[in-house]
Amino acid sequence: MKSKEEVIEEMQKVAEQMRLDDIEENPDILDEYFVCDCCGKEQCLAGSIQYGNYRLCNDCVLLAEVGFELKKFDKIEDLIEKMEDKKLAEDCEYIKQEERKRNN
């Protein structure tokens, strides 16, 4: 059985390769962004994955795949729930930035 560190290292390589493959297949993807359903950040589409109704950025894909591999959770909703506070903080920051833009 692989150690936690080996799993993380392997999944980092997989996630990075997915990102690079997306860029190679469509270089314009570097200019395409979406709001990640997990972390709430605006992220590049490269390396993102759709899990059911949720699109996750490459960073969150890494968290999801490591979590699945290490049996920390068995469905994507578990990760979404665990990341809820982080997503909420990101939403609040976005609102603050928009208010600053309007006030300037």
DSSP file (Angstrom, degrees, kcal/mol; ACC not computed):
  #  RESIDUE AA STRUCTURE BP1 BP2  ACC     N-H-->O    O-->H-N    N-H-->O    O-->H-N    TCO  KAPPA ALPHA  PHI   PSI    X-CA   Y-CA   Z-CA
    1    1 A M              0   0    0      0, 0.0     2,-0.1     0, 0.0     0, 0.0   0.000 360.0 360.0 360.0 140.8    0.0    0.0    0.0
    2    2 A K        -     0   0    0      1,-0.1     2,-0.1     2,-0.1     0, 0.0  -0.425 360.0-116.9 -76.4 149.0    1.2    3.5   -0.9
    3    3 A S     >  -     0   0    0     -2,-0.1     4,-2.3     1,-0.1     5,-0.2  -0.364  29.5-106.6 -75.6 164.3    2.0    6.0    1.8
    4    4 A K  H  > S+     0   0    0      1,-0.2     4,-2.5     2,-0.2     5,-0.2   0.898 122.6  52.0 -56.9 -42.4    0.0    9.3    2.1
    5    5 A E  H  > S+     0   0    0      1,-0.2     4,-2.6     2,-0.2    -1,-0.2   0.888 108.4  50.1 -64.0 -40.4    3.0   11.2    0.6
    6    6 A E  H  > S+     0   0    0      2,-0.2     4,-2.6     1,-0.2    -1,-0.2   0.905 110.9  49.5 -65.6 -41.2    3.3    8.8   -2.3
    7    7 A V  H  X S+     0   0    0     -4,-2.3     4,-2.6     2,-0.2     5,-0.2   0.938 112.8  47.0 -62.0 -47.0   -0.4    9.2   -3.1
    8    8 A I  H  X S+     0   0    0     -4,-2.5     4,-2.4     1,-0.2    -2,-0.2   0.930 113.2  48.4 -61.5 -46.4   -0.2   13.0   -2.9
    9    9 A E  H  X S+     0   0    0     -4,-2.6     4,-1.8     1,-0.2    -1,-0.2   0.918 113.2  47.6 -60.8 -44.7    2.9   13.0   -5.1
   10   10 A E  H  X S+     0   0    0     -4,-2.6     4,-2.0     1,-0.2    -1,-0.2   0.916 113.2  47.6 -63.2 -44.3    1.4   10.7   -7.7
   11   11 A M  H  X S+     0   0    0     -4,-2.6     4,-2.9     1,-0.2     5,-0.2   0.837 107.1  57.2 -69.2 -32.5   -1.9   12.7   -7.8
   12   12 A Q  H  X S+     0   0    0     -4,-2.4     4,-2.4    -5,-0.2    -1,-0.2   0.924 108.7  47.1 -61.3 -43.1    0.0   16.0   -8.1
   13   13 A K  H  X S+     0   0    0     -4,-1.8     4,-2.3     2,-0.2    -2,-0.2   0.913 113.1  48.5 -64.3 -43.0    1.7   14.6  -11.3
   14   14 A V  H  X S+     0   0    0     -4,-2.0     4,-2.3     2,-0.2    -2,-0.2   0.934 112.8  47.3 -63.0 -47.5   -1.6   13.4  -12.7
   15   15 A A  H  X S+     0   0    0     -4,-2.9     4,-2.0     1,-0.2    -2,-0.2   0.907 113.3  48.3 -63.0 -42.7   -3.4   16.7  -12.0
   16   16 A E  H  X S+     0   0    0     -4,-2.4     4,-2.5    -5,-0.2    -1,-0.2   0.895 110.7  51.2 -65.0 -40.1   -0.5   18.7  -13.5
   17   17 A Q  H  X S+     0   0    0     -4,-2.3     4,-2.8     2,-0.2    -2,-0.2   0.887 107.8  52.7 -65.2 -38.1   -0.5   16.4  -16.6
   18   18 A M  H  X S+     0   0    0     -4,-2.3     4,-2.3     2,-0.2    29,-0.5   0.922 110.5  48.3 -61.2 -43.2   -4.2   16.9  -17.0
   19   19 A R  H  X S+     0   0    0     -4,-2.0     4,-1.9    27,-0.2    -2,-0.2   0.926 113.4  46.4 -61.8 -46.1   -3.7   20.7  -17.0
   20   20 A L  H  X S+     0   0    0     -4,-2.5     4,-2.6     1,-0.2    -2,-0.2   0.881 110.9  52.6 -65.4 -39.1   -0.8   20.5  -19.5
   21   21 A D  H  X S+     0   0    0     -4,-2.8     4,-2.6     2,-0.2    -1,-0.2   0.907 108.5  50.4 -62.9 -42.2   -2.9   18.2  -21.8
   22   22 A D  H  X S+     0   0    0     -4,-2.3     4,-2.1     1,-0.2     7,-0.2   0.908 112.3  47.3 -62.0 -41.4   -5.8   20.6  -21.8
   23   23 A I  H  < S+     0   0    0     -4,-1.9    -2,-0.2     2,-0.2    -1,-0.2   0.902 112.6  48.8 -67.1 -41.7   -3.4   23.5  -22.7
   24   24 A E  H  < S+     0   0    0     -4,-2.6    -2,-0.2     1,-0.2    -1,-0.2   0.911 114.0  46.4 -63.7 -41.7   -1.8   21.5  -25.4
   25   25 A E  H  < S+     0   0    0     -4,-2.6    -2,-0.2     1,-0.3    -1,-0.2   0.854 135.2  10.2 -69.0 -36.0   -5.1   20.5  -26.9
   26   26 A N    ><  -     0   0    0     -4,-2.1     3,-2.3    -5,-0.2    -1,-0.3  -0.704  61.5-174.1-149.1  88.9   -6.5   24.0  -26.7
   27   27 A P  G >  S+     0   0    0      0, 0.0     3,-1.6     0, 0.0     4,-0.1   0.786  84.5  68.2 -56.7 -28.1   -4.0   26.8  -25.9
   28   28 A D  G >  S+     0   0    0      1,-0.3     3,-2.3     2,-0.2     4,-0.1   0.668  77.1  83.9 -65.7 -14.9   -6.9   29.3  -25.8
   29   29 A I  G X  S+     0   0    0     -3,-2.3     3,-1.8     1,-0.3    16,-0.6   0.762  74.1  72.8 -60.9 -23.2   -8.1   27.6  -22.6
   30   30 A L  G <  S+     0   0    0     -3,-1.6    -1,-0.3     1,-0.3    -2,-0.2   0.703  98.2  47.9 -64.1 -18.1   -5.6   29.7  -20.7
   31   31 A D  G <  S+     0   0    0     -3,-2.3     2,-0.5    -4,-0.1    -1,-0.3   0.311  94.5  92.4-102.0   6.4   -8.0   32.7  -21.3
   32   32 A E    <   +     0   0    0     -3,-1.8    13,-2.5    -4,-0.1    14,-0.3  -0.897  54.5 178.1-108.2 126.4  -11.1   30.8  -20.2
   33   33 A Y  E     +A   44   0A   0     -2,-0.5     2,-0.3    11,-0.2    11,-0.2  -0.842  10.7 175.3-126.2 159.6  -12.2   31.0  -16.5
   34   34 A F  E     -A   43   0A   0      9,-2.2     9,-3.2    -2,-0.3     2,-0.7  -0.946  38.9-100.1-151.3 166.1  -14.9   29.8  -14.3
   35   35 A V  E     -A   42   0A   0     -2,-0.3     7,-0.2     7,-0.3    20,-0.2  -0.865  42.4-123.8 -95.8 118.7  -15.8   29.9  -10.6
   36   36 A C     >  -     0   0    0      5,-2.7     4,-1.2    -2,-0.7    20,-0.2  -0.376   7.6-143.9 -63.6 132.1  -14.9   26.6   -9.0
   37   37 A D  T  4 S+     0   0    0     18,-2.6    19,-0.2     2,-0.1    -1,-0.2   0.596  97.1  44.4 -72.1 -10.9  -17.8   25.0   -7.2
   38   38 A C  T  4 S+     0   0    0     17,-0.4    49,-0.3     3,-0.1    -1,-0.1   0.892 127.7  17.8 -98.9 -58.6  -15.5   23.8   -4.5
   39   39 A C  T  4 S-     0   0    0      2,-0.1    51,-0.3    47,-0.1    -2,-0.1   0.671  90.6-131.8 -92.6 -17.7  -13.2   26.6   -3.5
   40   40 A G     <  +     0   0    0     -4,-1.2     2,-0.2     1,-0.3    -3,-0.1   0.493  60.5 132.6  82.5   2.2  -15.2   29.5   -5.0
   41   41 A K        -     0   0    0     -6,-0.1    -5,-2.7     1,-0.1     2,-0.6  -0.561  66.7-110.8 -87.0 151.7  -12.2   31.1   -6.7
   42   42 A E  E     +A   35   0A   0     -7,-0.2     2,-0.3    -2,-0.2    -7,-0.3  -0.734  53.6 174.9 -77.7 120.5  -12.2   32.2  -10.3
   43   43 A Q  E     -A   34   0A   0     -9,-3.2    -9,-2.2    -2,-0.6     2,-0.1  -0.861  35.5 -94.2-131.5 159.7   -9.9   29.7  -11.9
   44   44 A C  E     -A   33   0A   0     -2,-0.3    14,-0.4   -11,-0.2   -11,-0.2  -0.455  30.0-130.3 -69.5 143.5   -8.6   28.7  -15.4
   45   45 A L  S >  S+     0   0    0    -13,-2.5     3,-2.4   -16,-0.6    -1,-0.1   0.743  75.5 111.3 -67.5 -22.9  -10.5   25.9  -17.1
   46   46 A A  T 3  S+     0   0    0    -17,-0.4    12,-0.4   -14,-0.3   -27,-0.2  -0.325  91.2   4.5 -58.2 124.5   -7.2   24.0  -17.8
   47   47 A G  T 3  S+     0   0    0    -29,-0.5    -1,-0.3     1,-0.3   -28,-0.2   0.469  97.4 136.1  81.7   1.9   -7.1   20.9  -15.7
   48   48 A S    <   -     0   0    0     -3,-2.4     2,-0.4   -30,-0.1    -1,-0.3  -0.435  37.4-156.5 -79.5 159.0  -10.6   21.3  -14.3
   49   49 A I  E     -B   56   0B   0      7,-1.9     7,-2.9    -2,-0.1     2,-0.6  -0.993  15.1-130.5-137.8 143.1  -13.0   18.4  -14.1
   50   50 A Q  E     -B   55   0B   0     -2,-0.4     2,-0.6     5,-0.2     5,-0.3  -0.847  20.4-172.4 -91.7 121.0  -16.8   18.1  -14.0
   51   51 A Y  E >   -B   54   0B   0      3,-3.9     3,-2.5    -2,-0.6     2,-0.3  -0.913  62.3 -63.4-112.2  99.6  -17.9   15.8  -11.1
   52   52 A G  T 3  S-     0   0    0     -2,-0.6     0, 0.0     1,-0.3     0, 0.0  -0.433 122.5  -9.7  59.7-119.4  -21.6   15.4  -11.6
   53   53 A N  T 3  S+     0   0    0     -2,-0.3     2,-0.4    -3,-0.1    -1,-0.3   0.425 124.3  85.0 -88.1   0.3  -23.1   18.8  -11.1
   54   54 A Y  E <   -B   51   0B   0     -3,-2.5    -3,-3.9   -18,-0.0     2,-0.5  -0.880  59.2-157.4-113.6 133.3  -19.9   20.4   -9.9
   55   55 A R  E     -B   50   0B   0     -2,-0.4   -18,-2.6    -5,-0.3     2,-0.4  -0.940  18.8-164.1-104.3 125.0  -16.9   21.8  -11.8
   56   56 A L  E     -B   49   0B   0     -7,-2.9    -7,-1.9    -2,-0.5   -20,-0.0  -0.873  16.1-123.5-110.8 140.5  -13.7   21.8   -9.8
   57   57 A C     >  -     0   0    0     -2,-0.4     4,-2.6    -9,-0.2     5,-0.2  -0.218  38.7 -96.6 -69.6 169.1  -10.5   23.7  -10.6
   58   58 A N  H  > S+     0   0    0    -14,-0.4     4,-1.9   -12,-0.4     5,-0.1   0.862 124.9  53.1 -58.7 -38.4   -7.3   21.8  -11.0
   59   59 A D  H  > S+     0   0    0      1,-0.2     4,-1.8     2,-0.2    -1,-0.2   0.919 112.8  43.5 -63.5 -43.0   -6.3   22.5   -7.4
   60   60 A C  H  > S+     0   0    0      2,-0.2     4,-2.9     1,-0.2    -2,-0.2   0.808 107.4  59.6 -74.8 -29.0   -9.6   21.1   -6.1
   61   61 A V  H  X S+     0   0    0     -4,-2.6     4,-3.0     2,-0.2     5,-0.3   0.922 105.6  50.6 -59.7 -42.7   -9.4   18.2   -8.5
   62   62 A L  H  X S+     0   0    0     -4,-1.9     4,-2.4     2,-0.2     5,-0.3   0.937 111.0  47.3 -60.2 -47.5   -6.1   17.3   -6.7
   63   63 A L  H  X S+     0   0    0     -4,-1.8     4,-2.5     1,-0.2    -2,-0.2   0.922 114.2  48.4 -59.0 -44.2   -7.8   17.6   -3.3
   64   64 A A  H  X S+     0   0    0     -4,-2.9     4,-2.7     2,-0.2    -2,-0.2   0.944 113.1  45.3 -62.6 -49.4  -10.7   15.4   -4.5
   65   65 A E  H  X S+     0   0    0     -4,-3.0     4,-2.5     2,-0.2    -1,-0.2   0.876 114.1  48.4 -67.4 -37.5   -8.5   12.7   -6.1
   66   66 A V  H  X S+     0   0    0     -4,-2.4     4,-2.6    -5,-0.3    -1,-0.2   0.933 112.6  50.0 -65.0 -44.5   -6.2   12.5   -3.1
   67   67 A G  H  <>S+     0   0    0     -4,-2.5     5,-2.8    -5,-0.3     6,-0.9   0.898 112.5  46.3 -60.2 -42.4   -9.2   12.3   -0.8
   68   68 A F  H ><5S+     0   0    0     -4,-2.7     3,-1.2     3,-0.2    -1,-0.2   0.940 113.8  48.3 -63.9 -47.1  -10.8    9.5   -2.9
   69   69 A E  H 3<5S+     0   0    0     -4,-2.5    -2,-0.2     1,-0.3    -1,-0.2   0.865 114.2  45.3 -63.2 -37.9   -7.5    7.6   -3.0
   70   70 A L  T 3<5S-     0   0    0     -4,-2.6    -1,-0.3    -5,-0.2    -2,-0.2   0.374 112.0-120.3 -88.9   5.4   -6.9    7.9    0.7
   71   71 A K  T < 5 +     0   0    0     -3,-1.2    -3,-0.2    -4,-0.2     3,-0.1   0.826  70.0 137.7  60.7  33.8  -10.5    7.0    1.5
   72   72 A K  S   <S-     0   0    0     -5,-2.8     2,-0.3     1,-0.3    -4,-0.2   0.778  80.0  -7.1 -76.8 -27.9  -11.2   10.3    3.2
   73   73 A F        -     0   0    0     -6,-0.9    -1,-0.3    -9,-0.1    -2,-0.2  -0.966  55.0-148.4-158.5 163.6  -14.5   10.5    1.5
   74   74 A D  S    S+     0   0    0     -2,-0.3     2,-0.3     1,-0.2    -6,-0.0   0.429  79.1  47.2-121.5  -1.0  -16.4    8.6   -1.2
   75   75 A K  S >> S-     0   0    0      1,-0.1     3,-1.6   -11,-0.0     4,-0.7  -0.996  77.2-123.2-141.4 150.3  -18.4   11.2   -3.0
   76   76 A I  H 3> S+     0   0    0     -2,-0.3     4,-2.3     1,-0.3     3,-0.5   0.795 106.5  68.8 -62.0 -30.0  -17.6   14.7   -4.3
   77   77 A E  H 3> S+     0   0    0      1,-0.2     4,-2.5     2,-0.2    -1,-0.3   0.814  92.4  60.8 -59.1 -30.2  -20.3   16.3   -2.1
   78   78 A D  H <> S+     0   0    0     -3,-1.6     4,-2.0     2,-0.2    -1,-0.2   0.912 107.6  43.3 -63.6 -42.2  -18.2   15.4    1.0
   79   79 A L  H  X S+     0   0    0     -4,-0.7     4,-1.9    -3,-0.5    -2,-0.2   0.923 111.9  53.4 -68.7 -43.7  -15.4   17.6   -0.3
   80   80 A I  H  < S+     0   0    0     -4,-2.3     4,-0.3     1,-0.2    -2,-0.2   0.918 110.7  48.0 -56.1 -44.1  -17.7   20.4   -1.3
   81   81 A E  H >< S+     0   0    0     -4,-2.5     3,-1.2     1,-0.2     4,-0.3   0.909 110.1  50.9 -64.1 -42.8  -19.2   20.4    2.2
   82   82 A K  H 3< S+     0   0    0     -4,-2.0     3,-0.3     1,-0.3     4,-0.2   0.799 112.3  47.9 -65.5 -27.6  -15.7   20.4    3.8
   83   83 A M  T 3X S+     0   0    0     -4,-1.9     4,-2.5     1,-0.2    -1,-0.3   0.389  80.6 104.3 -92.9   2.9  -14.7   23.4    1.6
   84   84 A E  H <> S+     0   0    0     -3,-1.2     4,-2.5    -4,-0.3    -1,-0.2   0.869  78.9  49.6 -56.3 -43.1  -17.9   25.4    2.3
   85   85 A D  H  > S+     0   0    0     -3,-0.3     4,-2.3    -4,-0.3    -1,-0.2   0.903 111.8  48.6 -63.8 -41.3  -16.2   27.8    4.7
   86   86 A K  H  > S+     0   0    0     -4,-0.2     4,-2.1     2,-0.2    -2,-0.2   0.908 112.0  49.2 -64.5 -41.7  -13.4   28.5    2.3
   87   87 A K  H  X S+     0   0    0     -4,-2.5     4,-2.5   -49,-0.3    -2,-0.2   0.909 110.3  51.0 -64.4 -42.4  -15.9   29.1   -0.5
   88   88 A L  H  X S+     0   0    0     -4,-2.5     4,-2.3    -5,-0.2    -2,-0.2   0.909 109.2  50.4 -61.7 -43.0  -17.9   31.5    1.6
   89   89 A A  H  X S+     0   0    0     -4,-2.3     4,-2.1     1,-0.2    -1,-0.2   0.894 110.6  50.1 -61.7 -39.9  -14.8   33.5    2.5
   90   90 A E  H  X S+     0   0    0     -4,-2.1     4,-2.2   -51,-0.3    -2,-0.2   0.902 109.1  51.3 -65.7 -41.8  -14.0   33.7   -1.2
   91   91 A D  H  X S+     0   0    0     -4,-2.5     4,-2.1     1,-0.2    -2,-0.2   0.913 110.0  49.8 -60.7 -43.5  -17.5   34.9   -2.0
   92   92 A C  H  X S+     0   0    0     -4,-2.3     4,-2.3     1,-0.2    -2,-0.2   0.899 109.8  50.7 -62.8 -41.7  -17.2   37.6    0.7
   93   93 A E  H  X S+     0   0    0     -4,-2.1     4,-2.3     1,-0.2    -1,-0.2   0.895 108.7  52.1 -64.1 -40.1  -13.9   38.7   -0.8
   94   94 A Y  H  X S+     0   0    0     -4,-2.2     4,-2.4     2,-0.2    -2,-0.2   0.919 109.3  49.7 -61.5 -44.7  -15.4   38.9   -4.2
   95   95 A I  H  X S+     0   0    0     -4,-2.1     4,-2.2     1,-0.2    -2,-0.2   0.915 110.2  50.4 -61.8 -43.9  -18.2   41.1   -2.9
   96   96 A K  H  X S+     0   0    0     -4,-2.3     4,-2.2     1,-0.2    -1,-0.2   0.912 110.6  49.6 -60.1 -43.3  -15.8   43.4   -1.2
   97   97 A Q  H  X S+     0   0    0     -4,-2.3     4,-2.3     1,-0.2    -2,-0.2   0.902 110.0  50.5 -64.0 -41.2  -13.7   43.8   -4.4
   98   98 A E  H  X S+     0   0    0     -4,-2.4     4,-2.1     1,-0.2    -1,-0.2   0.894 109.9  50.4 -64.2 -39.9  -16.8   44.6   -6.4
   99   99 A E  H  X S+     0   0    0     -4,-2.2     4,-1.9     2,-0.2    -1,-0.2   0.900 109.5  51.3 -63.9 -40.7  -17.8   47.3   -3.9
  100  100 A R  H  X S+     0   0    0     -4,-2.2     4,-0.9     1,-0.2    -2,-0.2   0.910 109.2  50.8 -62.2 -42.4  -14.3   48.8   -4.1
  101  101 A K  H >< S+     0   0    0     -4,-2.3     3,-0.6     1,-0.2    -2,-0.2   0.913 111.3  48.1 -61.6 -42.9  -14.6   48.9   -7.9
  102  102 A R  H 3< S+     0   0    0     -4,-2.1    -1,-0.2     1,-0.2    -2,-0.2   0.844 110.7  51.3 -66.6 -33.6  -18.0   50.7   -7.7
  103  103 A N  H 3<        0   0    0     -4,-1.9    -1,-0.2     1,-0.2    -2,-0.2   0.604 360.0 360.0 -81.8 -11.4  -16.7   53.2   -5.1
  104  104 A N    <<        0   0    0     -4,-0.9    -1,-0.2    -3,-0.6    -2,-0.2   0.439 360.0 360.0 -95.7 360.0  -13.6   54.2   -7.2
